[in-house]
Amino acid sequence: MESQLASATPEMAVRLRTTIDRFDVTESLAKVQVPTLVIHASGDALHPLSQGRLLATSIPGAEFKLVESNNHIFLKSTPAWDEIMSATFEFLGRERER
């Protein structure tokens, strides 16, 4: 939250959010042809769990990792940071072996 407040005025944050909310890439997800790991926070206040699951199920072969966190953006100070990094490195290691 602090980083959001420092990076944009409330008015600009609303404009950014409104613009971002207009993007719909749903139809393009089936075309993704690269290994994909979707990590979603269980308590993400911006994007509900259903959106994370939709993203993962719409990308062919994507993996889904749910982490216990309320953070939308994962920072090193996020309690789930170690779990996120571990899942990421495990995913990358498996992909490297293919």
Backbone as XML, in Angstrom:
<?xml version="1.0"?>
<chain id="A" units="angstrom">
  <residue number="1" name="MET">
    <atom name="N" x="0.823" y="-1.194" z="0.000"/>
    <atom name="CA" x="0.000" y="0.000" z="0.000"/>
    <atom name="C" x="0.869" y="1.261" z="0.000"/>
  </residue>
  <residue number="2" name="GLU">
    <atom name="N" x="1.937" y="1.252" z="0.772"/>
    <atom name="CA" x="2.812" y="2.421" z="0.828"/>
    <atom name="C" x="3.407" y="2.734" z="-0.534"/>
  </residue>
  <residue number="3" name="SER">
    <atom name="N" x="3.825" y="1.678" z="-1.253"/>
    <atom name="CA" x="4.425" y="1.909" z="-2.565"/>
    <atom name="C" x="3.396" y="2.474" z="-3.540"/>
  </residue>
  <residue number="4" name="GLN">
    <atom name="N" x="2.141" y="2.040" z="-3.422"/>
    <atom name="CA" x="1.093" y="2.580" z="-4.291"/>
    <atom name="C" x="0.861" y="4.055" z="-3.997"/>
  </residue>
  <residue number="5" name="LEU">
    <atom name="N" x="0.821" y="4.406" z="-2.725"/>
    <atom name="CA" x="0.596" y="5.797" z="-2.354"/>
    <atom name="C" x="1.757" y="6.687" z="-2.797"/>
  </residue>
  <residue number="6" name="ALA">
    <atom name="N" x="2.966" y="6.157" z="-2.770"/>
    <atom name="CA" x="4.134" y="6.935" z="-3.159"/>
    <atom name="C" x="4.275" y="7.053" z="-4.672"/>
  </residue>
  <residue number="7" name="SER">
    <atom name="N" x="3.668" y="6.150" z="-5.424"/>
    <atom name="CA" x="3.879" y="6.134" z="-6.872"/>
    <atom name="C" x="2.796" y="6.833" z="-7.682"/>
  </residue>
  <residue number="8" name="ALA">
    <atom name="N" x="1.659" y="7.142" z="-7.077"/>
    <atom name="CA" x="0.589" y="7.791" z="-7.836"/>
    <atom name="C" x="-0.355" y="8.532" z="-6.888"/>
  </residue>
  <residue number="9" name="THR">
    <atom name="N" x="-0.891" y="9.631" z="-7.390"/>
    <atom name="CA" x="-1.913" y="10.336" z="-6.618"/>
    <atom name="C" x="-3.174" y="9.475" z="-6.618"/>
  </residue>
  <residue number="10" name="PRO">
    <atom name="N" x="-4.078" y="9.700" z="-5.689"/>
    <atom name="CA" x="-5.333" y="8.939" z="-5.703"/>
    <atom name="C" x="-6.084" y="9.066" z="-7.028"/>
  </residue>
  <residue number="11" name="GLU">
    <atom name="N" x="-6.069" y="10.256" z="-7.603"/>
    <atom name="CA" x="-6.757" y="10.466" z="-8.877"/>
    <atom name="C" x="-6.114" y="9.645" z="-9.997"/>
  </residue>
  <residue number="12" name="MET">
    <atom name="N" x="-4.771" y="9.640" z="-10.027"/>
    <atom name="CA" x="-4.064" y="8.877" z="-11.050"/>
    <atom name="C" x="-4.279" y="7.380" z="-10.836"/>
  </residue>
  <residue number="13" name="ALA">
    <atom name="N" x="-4.309" y="6.944" z="-9.603"/>
    <atom name="CA" x="-4.547" y="5.528" z="-9.309"/>
    <atom name="C" x="-5.916" y="5.095" z="-9.831"/>
  </residue>
  <residue number="14" name="VAL">
    <atom name="N" x="-6.913" y="5.932" z="-9.674"/>
    <atom name="CA" x="-8.253" y="5.624" z="-10.185"/>
    <atom name="C" x="-8.223" y="5.558" z="-11.710"/>
  </residue>
  <residue number="15" name="ARG">
    <atom name="N" x="-7.553" y="6.509" z="-12.349"/>
    <atom name="CA" x="-7.456" y="6.497" z="-13.815"/>
    <atom name="C" x="-6.739" y="5.242" z="-14.310"/>
  </residue>
  <residue number="16" name="LEU">
    <atom name="N" x="-5.651" y="4.872" z="-13.643"/>
    <atom name="CA" x="-4.922" y="3.662" z="-14.027"/>
    <atom name="C" x="-5.794" y="2.422" z="-13.864"/>
  </residue>
  <residue number="17" name="ARG">
    <atom name="N" x="-6.473" y="2.323" z="-12.721"/>
    <atom name="CA" x="-7.320" y="1.157" z="-12.452"/>
    <atom name="C" x="-8.442" y="1.064" z="-13.485"/>
  </residue>
  <residue number="18" name="THR">
    <atom name="N" x="-9.057" y="2.194" z="-13.817"/>
    <atom name="CA" x="-10.137" y="2.226" z="-14.798"/>
    <atom name="C" x="-9.628" y="1.766" z="-16.166"/>
  </residue>
  <residue number="19" name="THR">
    <atom name="N" x="-8.447" y="2.218" z="-16.534"/>
    <atom name="CA" x="-7.857" y="1.829" z="-17.817"/>
    <atom name="C" x="-7.531" y="0.337" z="-17.828"/>
  </residue>
  <residue number="20" name="ILE">
    <atom name="N" x="-6.899" y="-0.136" z="-16.776"/>
    <atom name="CA" x="-6.533" y="-1.550" z="-16.693"/>
    <atom name="C" x="-7.771" y="-2.441" z="-16.742"/>
  </residue>
  <residue number="21" name="ASP">
    <atom name="N" x="-8.831" y="-2.020" z="-16.082"/>
    <atom name="CA" x="-10.052" y="-2.820" z="-16.046"/>
    <atom name="C" x="-10.710" y="-2.970" z="-17.419"/>
  </residue>
  <residue number="22" name="ARG">
    <atom name="N" x="-10.342" y="-2.133" z="-18.372"/>
    <atom name="CA" x="-10.898" y="-2.231" z="-19.729"/>
    <atom name="C" x="-10.227" y="-3.315" z="-20.559"/>
  </residue>
  <residue number="23" name="PHE">
    <atom name="N" x="-9.050" y="-3.739" z="-20.153"/>
    <atom name="CA" x="-8.331" y="-4.772" z="-20.903"/>
    <atom name="C" x="-9.000" y="-6.118" z="-20.689"/>
  </residue>
  <residue number="24" name="ASP">
    <atom name="N" x="-9.197" y="-6.836" z="-21.765"/>
    <atom name="CA" x="-9.737" y="-8.187" z="-21.681"/>
    <atom name="C" x="-8.940" y="-9.061" z="-22.642"/>
  </residue>
  <residue number="25" name="VAL">
    <atom name="N" x="-8.089" y="-9.888" z="-22.079"/>
    <atom name="CA" x="-7.239" y="-10.755" z="-22.898"/>
    <atom name="C" x="-7.751" y="-12.196" z="-22.907"/>
  </residue>
  <residue number="26" name="THR">
    <atom name="N" x="-8.955" y="-12.402" z="-22.415"/>
    <atom name="CA" x="-9.516" y="-13.744" z="-22.283"/>
    <atom name="C" x="-9.407" y="-14.544" z="-23.572"/>
  </residue>
  <residue number="27" name="GLU">
    <atom name="N" x="-9.743" y="-13.935" z="-24.695"/>
    <atom name="CA" x="-9.722" y="-14.653" z="-25.968"/>
    <atom name="C" x="-8.305" y="-15.004" z="-26.424"/>
  </residue>
  <residue number="28" name="SER">
    <atom name="N" x="-7.304" y="-14.311" z="-25.923"/>
    <atom name="CA" x="-5.918" y="-14.568" z="-26.323"/>
    <atom name="C" x="-5.242" y="-15.637" z="-25.471"/>
  </residue>
  <residue number="29" name="LEU">
    <atom name="N" x="-5.804" y="-15.953" z="-24.321"/>
    <atom name="CA" x="-5.138" y="-16.869" z="-23.395"/>
    <atom name="C" x="-4.902" y="-18.252" z="-23.990"/>
  </residue>
  <residue number="30" name="ALA">
    <atom name="N" x="-5.828" y="-18.750" z="-24.780"/>
    <atom name="CA" x="-5.677" y="-20.078" z="-25.382"/>
    <atom name="C" x="-4.521" y="-20.125" z="-26.378"/>
  </residue>
  <residue number="31" name="LYS">
    <atom name="N" x="-4.048" y="-18.977" z="-26.821"/>
    <atom name="CA" x="-2.955" y="-18.914" z="-27.786"/>
    <atom name="C" x="-1.574" y="-18.920" z="-27.127"/>
  </residue>
  <residue number="32" name="VAL">
    <atom name="N" x="-1.534" y="-18.798" z="-25.820"/>
    <atom name="CA" x="-0.246" y="-18.785" z="-25.111"/>
    <atom name="C" x="0.414" y="-20.149" z="-25.275"/>
  </residue>
  <residue number="33" name="GLN">
    <atom name="N" x="1.650" y="-20.140" z="-25.740"/>
    <atom name="CA" x="2.346" y="-21.388" z="-26.026"/>
    <atom name="C" x="3.654" y="-21.522" z="-25.249"/>
  </residue>
  <residue number="34" name="VAL">
    <atom name="N" x="3.743" y="-20.884" z="-24.122"/>
    <atom name="CA" x="4.940" y="-20.978" z="-23.285"/>
    <atom name="C" x="4.545" y="-21.521" z="-21.917"/>
  </residue>
  <residue number="35" name="PRO">
    <atom name="N" x="5.466" y="-22.179" z="-21.242"/>
    <atom name="CA" x="5.161" y="-22.647" z="-19.888"/>
    <atom name="C" x="4.749" y="-21.471" z="-19.003"/>
  </residue>
  <residue number="36" name="THR">
    <atom name="N" x="3.688" y="-21.671" z="-18.258"/>
    <atom name="CA" x="3.122" y="-20.573" z="-17.471"/>
    <atom name="C" x="2.819" y="-21.027" z="-16.058"/>
  </residue>
  <residue number="37" name="LEU">
    <atom name="N" x="3.251" y="-20.217" z="-15.104"/>
    <atom name="CA" x="2.923" y="-20.429" z="-13.701"/>
    <atom name="C" x="2.126" y="-19.227" z="-13.237"/>
  </residue>
  <residue number="38" name="VAL">
    <atom name="N" x="0.916" y="-19.462" z="-12.787"/>
    <atom name="CA" x="0.066" y="-18.395" z="-12.257"/>
    <atom name="C" x="0.102" y="-18.508" z="-10.741"/>
  </residue>
  <residue number="39" name="ILE">
    <atom name="N" x="0.589" y="-17.467" z="-10.080"/>
    <atom name="CA" x="0.616" y="-17.429" z="-8.620"/>
    <atom name="C" x="-0.414" y="-16.405" z="-8.177"/>
  </residue>
  <residue number="40" name="HIS">
    <atom name="N" x="-1.286" y="-16.826" z="-7.272"/>
    <atom name="CA" x="-2.373" y="-15.951" z="-6.835"/>
    <atom name="C" x="-2.450" y="-15.937" z="-5.312"/>
  </residue>
  <residue number="41" name="ALA">
    <atom name="N" x="-2.669" y="-14.782" z="-4.751"/>
    <atom name="CA" x="-2.814" y="-14.640" z="-3.304"/>
    <atom name="C" x="-4.256" y="-14.927" z="-2.900"/>
  </residue>
  <residue number="42" name="SER">
    <atom name="N" x="-4.412" y="-15.716" z="-1.865"/>
    <atom name="CA" x="-5.752" y="-16.109" z="-1.420"/>
    <atom name="C" x="-6.607" y="-14.910" z="-1.016"/>
  </residue>
  <residue number="43" name="GLY">
    <atom name="N" x="-5.976" y="-13.868" z="-0.498"/>
    <atom name="CA" x="-6.732" y="-12.703" z="-0.040"/>
    <atom name="C" x="-6.553" y="-11.468" z="-0.895"/>
  </residue>
  <residue number="44" name="ASP">
    <atom name="N" x="-6.217" y="-11.658" z="-2.169"/>
    <atom name="CA" x="-6.024" y="-10.524" z="-3.075"/>
    <atom name="C" x="-7.321" y="-9.724" z="-3.171"/>
  </residue>
  <residue number="45" name="ALA">
    <atom name="N" x="-7.268" y="-8.469" z="-2.745"/>
    <atom name="CA" x="-8.467" y="-7.627" z="-2.729"/>
    <atom name="C" x="-8.785" y="-7.043" z="-4.105"/>
  </residue>
  <residue number="46" name="LEU">
    <atom name="N" x="-7.805" y="-7.002" z="-5.010"/>
    <atom name="CA" x="-8.045" y="-6.452" z="-6.344"/>
    <atom name="C" x="-8.614" y="-7.485" z="-7.305"/>
  </residue>
  <residue number="47" name="HIS">
    <atom name="N" x="-8.097" y="-8.694" z="-7.226"/>
    <atom name="CA" x="-8.519" y="-9.743" z="-8.148"/>
    <atom name="C" x="-8.935" y="-10.966" z="-7.346"/>
  </residue>
  <residue number="48" name="PRO">
    <atom name="N" x="-10.191" y="-11.336" z="-7.417"/>
    <atom name="CA" x="-10.650" y="-12.504" z="-6.659"/>
    <atom name="C" x="-9.998" y="-13.794" z="-7.142"/>
  </residue>
  <residue number="49" name="LEU">
    <atom name="N" x="-10.020" y="-14.775" z="-6.299"/>
    <atom name="CA" x="-9.444" y="-16.086" z="-6.597"/>
    <atom name="C" x="-9.980" y="-16.649" z="-7.915"/>
  </residue>
  <residue number="50" name="SER">
    <atom name="N" x="-11.244" y="-16.403" z="-8.189"/>
    <atom name="CA" x="-11.841" y="-16.919" z="-9.428"/>
    <atom name="C" x="-11.114" y="-16.392" z="-10.664"/>
  </residue>
  <residue number="51" name="GLN">
    <atom name="N" x="-10.604" y="-15.169" z="-10.610"/>
    <atom name="CA" x="-9.877" y="-14.619" z="-11.753"/>
    <atom name="C" x="-8.534" y="-15.306" z="-11.944"/>
  </residue>
  <residue number="52" name="GLY">
    <atom name="N" x="-7.856" y="-15.600" z="-10.845"/>
    <atom name="CA" x="-6.587" y="-16.312" z="-10.936"/>
    <atom name="C" x="-6.785" y="-17.707" z="-11.500"/>
  </residue>
  <residue number="53" name="ARG">
    <atom name="N" x="-7.822" y="-18.376" z="-11.026"/>
    <atom name="CA" x="-8.103" y="-19.733" z="-11.518"/>
    <atom name="C" x="-8.516" y="-19.694" z="-12.997"/>
  </residue>
  <residue number="54" name="LEU">
    <atom name="N" x="-9.308" y="-18.695" z="-13.388"/>
    <atom name="CA" x="-9.704" y="-18.559" z="-14.790"/>
    <atom name="C" x="-8.480" y="-18.358" z="-15.674"/>
  </residue>
  <residue number="55" name="LEU">
    <atom name="N" x="-7.582" y="-17.526" z="-15.244"/>
    <atom name="CA" x="-6.360" y="-17.284" z="-16.000"/>
    <atom name="C" x="-5.593" y="-18.591" z="-16.196"/>
  </residue>
  <residue number="56" name="ALA">
    <atom name="N" x="-5.417" y="-19.333" z="-15.113"/>
    <atom name="CA" x="-4.647" y="-20.582" z="-15.189"/>
    <atom name="C" x="-5.343" y="-21.648" z="-16.026"/>
  </residue>
  <residue number="57" name="THR">
    <atom name="N" x="-6.643" y="-21.748" z="-15.930"/>
    <atom name="CA" x="-7.348" y="-22.778" z="-16.701"/>
    <atom name="C" x="-7.512" y="-22.388" z="-18.163"/>
  </residue>
  <residue number="58" name="SER">
    <atom name="N" x="-7.355" y="-21.122" z="-18.481"/>
    <atom name="CA" x="-7.508" y="-20.662" z="-19.865"/>
    <atom name="C" x="-6.212" y="-20.735" z="-20.665"/>
  </residue>
  <residue number="59" name="ILE">
    <atom name="N" x="-5.090" y="-20.880" z="-19.972"/>
    <atom name="CA" x="-3.796" y="-20.999" z="-20.647"/>
    <atom name="C" x="-3.444" y="-22.484" z="-20.718"/>
  </residue>
  <residue number="60" name="PRO">
    <atom name="N" x="-3.262" y="-23.014" z="-21.911"/>
    <atom name="CA" x="-2.977" y="-24.446" z="-22.044"/>
    <atom name="C" x="-1.770" y="-24.886" z="-21.211"/>
  </residue>
  <residue number="61" name="GLY">
    <atom name="N" x="-1.988" y="-25.877" z="-20.354"/>
    <atom name="CA" x="-0.901" y="-26.442" z="-19.558"/>
    <atom name="C" x="-0.408" y="-25.597" z="-18.404"/>
  </residue>
  <residue number="62" name="ALA">
    <atom name="N" x="-1.047" y="-24.480" z="-18.140"/>
    <atom name="CA" x="-0.583" y="-23.600" z="-17.061"/>
    <atom name="C" x="-0.727" y="-24.284" z="-15.709"/>
  </residue>
  <residue number="63" name="GLU">
    <atom name="N" x="0.182" y="-23.940" z="-14.822"/>
    <atom name="CA" x="0.117" y="-24.402" z="-13.442"/>
    <atom name="C" x="-0.416" y="-23.271" z="-12.576"/>
  </residue>
  <residue number="64" name="PHE">
    <atom name="N" x="-1.130" y="-23.638" z="-11.524"/>
    <atom name="CA" x="-1.713" y="-22.653" z="-10.616"/>
    <atom name="C" x="-1.166" y="-22.882" z="-9.221"/>
  </residue>
  <residue number="65" name="LYS">
    <atom name="N" x="-0.691" y="-21.832" z="-8.587"/>
    <atom name="CA" x="-0.178" y="-21.900" z="-7.217"/>
    <atom name="C" x="-0.895" y="-20.854" z="-6.387"/>
  </residue>
  <residue number="66" name="LEU">
    <atom name="N" x="-1.608" y="-21.306" z="-5.381"/>
    <atom name="CA" x="-2.289" y="-20.409" z="-4.449"/>
    <atom name="C" x="-1.406" y="-20.225" z="-3.225"/>
  </residue>
  <residue number="67" name="VAL">
    <atom name="N" x="-1.176" y="-18.986" z="-2.843"/>
    <atom name="CA" x="-0.400" y="-18.706" z="-1.638"/>
    <atom name="C" x="-1.261" y="-17.947" z="-0.644"/>
  </residue>
  <residue number="68" name="GLU">
    <atom name="N" x="-1.027" y="-18.210" z="0.610"/>
    <atom name="CA" x="-1.755" y="-17.517" z="1.674"/>
    <atom name="C" x="-1.151" y="-16.133" z="1.845"/>
  </residue>
  <residue number="69" name="SER">
    <atom name="N" x="-1.843" y="-15.138" z="1.331"/>
    <atom name="CA" x="-1.375" y="-13.759" z="1.401"/>
    <atom name="C" x="-2.535" y="-12.837" z="1.069"/>
  </residue>
  <residue number="70" name="ASN">
    <atom name="N" x="-2.469" y="-11.630" z="1.593"/>
    <atom name="CA" x="-3.448" y="-10.606" z="1.245"/>
    <atom name="C" x="-2.866" y="-9.617" z="0.242"/>
  </residue>
  <residue number="71" name="ASN">
    <atom name="N" x="-1.617" y="-9.813" z="-0.117"/>
    <atom name="CA" x="-0.930" y="-8.877" z="-0.989"/>
    <atom name="C" x="-1.257" y="-9.132" z="-2.453"/>
  </residue>
  <residue number="72" name="HIS">
    <atom name="N" x="-1.489" y="-8.061" z="-3.180"/>
    <atom name="CA" x="-1.704" y="-8.155" z="-4.626"/>
    <atom name="C" x="-0.353" y="-8.195" z="-5.332"/>
  </residue>
  <residue number="73" name="ILE">
    <atom name="N" x="0.587" y="-7.436" z="-4.812"/>
    <atom name="CA" x="1.944" y="-7.398" z="-5.361"/>
    <atom name="C" x="2.859" y="-8.061" z="-4.339"/>
  </residue>
  <residue number="74" name="PHE">
    <atom name="N" x="3.635" y="-9.023" z="-4.803"/>
    <atom name="CA" x="4.504" y="-9.753" z="-3.895"/>
    <atom name="C" x="5.852" y="-9.047" z="-3.783"/>
  </residue>
  <residue number="75" name="LEU">
    <atom name="N" x="6.160" y="-8.635" z="-2.579"/>
    <atom name="CA" x="7.441" y="-8.020" z="-2.287"/>
    <atom name="C" x="8.221" y="-8.944" z="-1.363"/>
  </residue>
  <residue number="76" name="LYS">
    <atom name="N" x="9.514" y="-8.693" z="-1.243"/>
    <atom name="CA" x="10.341" y="-9.536" z="-0.385"/>
    <atom name="C" x="9.823" y="-9.531" z="1.054"/>
  </residue>
  <residue number="77" name="SER">
    <atom name="N" x="9.162" y="-8.470" z="1.457"/>
    <atom name="CA" x="8.619" y="-8.381" z="2.817"/>
    <atom name="C" x="7.297" y="-9.138" z="2.980"/>
  </residue>
  <residue number="78" name="THR">
    <atom name="N" x="6.748" y="-9.646" z="1.873"/>
    <atom name="CA" x="5.517" y="-10.430" z="1.916"/>
    <atom name="C" x="5.784" y="-11.727" z="2.675"/>
  </residue>
  <residue number="79" name="PRO">
    <atom name="N" x="4.944" y="-12.066" z="3.673"/>
    <atom name="CA" x="5.170" y="-13.306" z="4.422"/>
    <atom name="C" x="5.278" y="-14.554" z="3.540"/>
  </residue>
  <residue number="80" name="ALA">
    <atom name="N" x="4.604" y="-14.575" z="2.411"/>
    <atom name="CA" x="4.619" y="-15.745" z="1.527"/>
    <atom name="C" x="5.780" y="-15.710" z="0.529"/>
  </residue>
  <residue number="81" name="TRP">
    <atom name="N" x="6.690" y="-14.751" z="0.676"/>
    <atom name="CA" x="7.775" y="-14.567" z="-0.283"/>
    <atom name="C" x="8.579" y="-15.848" z="-0.523"/>
  </residue>
  <residue number="82" name="ASP">
    <atom name="N" x="8.986" y="-16.518" z="0.552"/>
    <atom name="CA" x="9.799" y="-17.728" z="0.398"/>
    <atom name="C" x="9.037" y="-18.818" z="-0.356"/>
  </residue>
  <residue number="83" name="GLU">
    <atom name="N" x="7.757" y="-18.952" z="-0.073"/>
    <atom name="CA" x="6.929" y="-19.940" z="-0.769"/>
    <atom name="C" x="6.811" y="-19.596" z="-2.255"/>
  </residue>
  <residue number="84" name="ILE">
    <atom name="N" x="6.636" y="-18.330" z="-2.551"/>
    <atom name="CA" x="6.522" y="-17.866" z="-3.935"/>
    <atom name="C" x="7.815" y="-18.117" z="-4.695"/>
  </residue>
  <residue number="85" name="MET">
    <atom name="N" x="8.933" y="-17.778" z="-4.086"/>
    <atom name="CA" x="10.226" y="-17.976" z="-4.744"/>
    <atom name="C" x="10.516" y="-19.462" z="-4.926"/>
  </residue>
  <residue number="86" name="SER">
    <atom name="N" x="10.192" y="-20.259" z="-3.935"/>
    <atom name="CA" x="10.401" y="-21.699" z="-4.039"/>
    <atom name="C" x="9.579" y="-22.293" z="-5.185"/>
  </residue>
  <residue number="87" name="ALA">
    <atom name="N" x="8.311" y="-21.906" z="-5.276"/>
    <atom name="CA" x="7.444" y="-22.391" z="-6.352"/>
    <atom name="C" x="7.968" y="-21.934" z="-7.714"/>
  </residue>
  <residue number="88" name="THR">
    <atom name="N" x="8.451" y="-20.717" z="-7.777"/>
    <atom name="CA" x="8.973" y="-20.171" z="-9.032"/>
    <atom name="C" x="10.221" y="-20.924" z="-9.472"/>
  </residue>
  <residue number="89" name="PHE">
    <atom name="N" x="11.163" y="-21.115" z="-8.556"/>
    <atom name="CA" x="12.392" y="-21.827" z="-8.906"/>
    <atom name="C" x="12.121" y="-23.282" z="-9.253"/>
  </residue>
  <residue number="90" name="GLU">
    <atom name="N" x="11.182" y="-23.910" z="-8.547"/>
    <atom name="CA" x="10.811" y="-25.292" z="-8.869"/>
    <atom name="C" x="10.230" y="-25.367" z="-10.280"/>
  </residue>
  <residue number="91" name="PHE">
    <atom name="N" x="9.337" y="-24.444" z="-10.599"/>
    <atom name="CA" x="8.726" y="-24.387" z="-11.928"/>
    <atom name="C" x="9.789" y="-24.178" z="-13.003"/>
  </residue>
  <residue number="92" name="LEU">
    <atom name="N" x="10.677" y="-23.226" z="-12.786"/>
    <atom name="CA" x="11.726" y="-22.947" z="-13.771"/>
    <atom name="C" x="12.679" y="-24.130" z="-13.924"/>
  </residue>
  <residue number="93" name="GLY">
    <atom name="N" x="12.978" y="-24.812" z="-12.828"/>
    <atom name="CA" x="13.850" y="-25.978" z="-12.892"/>
    <atom name="C" x="13.235" y="-27.105" z="-13.711"/>
  </residue>
  <residue number="94" name="ARG">
    <atom name="N" x="11.933" y="-27.342" z="-13.500"/>
    <atom name="CA" x="11.249" y="-28.379" z="-14.294"/>
    <atom name="C" x="11.240" y="-28.005" z="-15.766"/>
  </residue>
  <residue number="95" name="GLU">
    <atom name="N" x="11.009" y="-26.761" z="-16.064"/>
    <atom name="CA" x="10.956" y="-26.311" z="-17.463"/>
    <atom name="C" x="12.328" y="-26.395" z="-18.109"/>
  </residue>
  <residue number="96" name="ARG">
    <atom name="N" x="13.347" y="-26.139" z="-17.347"/>
    <atom name="CA" x="14.723" y="-26.197" z="-17.890"/>
    <atom name="C" x="15.089" y="-27.632" z="-18.264"/>
  </residue>
  <residue number="97" name="GLU">
    <atom name="N" x="14.569" y="-28.596" z="-17.500"/>
    <atom name="CA" x="14.868" y="-30.005" z="-17.744"/>
    <atom name="C" x="14.145" y="-30.544" z="-18.986"/>
  </residue>
  <residue number="98" name="ARG">
    <atom name="N" x="13.103" y="-29.884" z="-19.427"/>
    <atom name="CA" x="12.320" y="-30.366" z="-20.590"/>
    <atom name="C" x="13.049" y="-30.171" z="-21.884"/>
  </residue>
</chain>
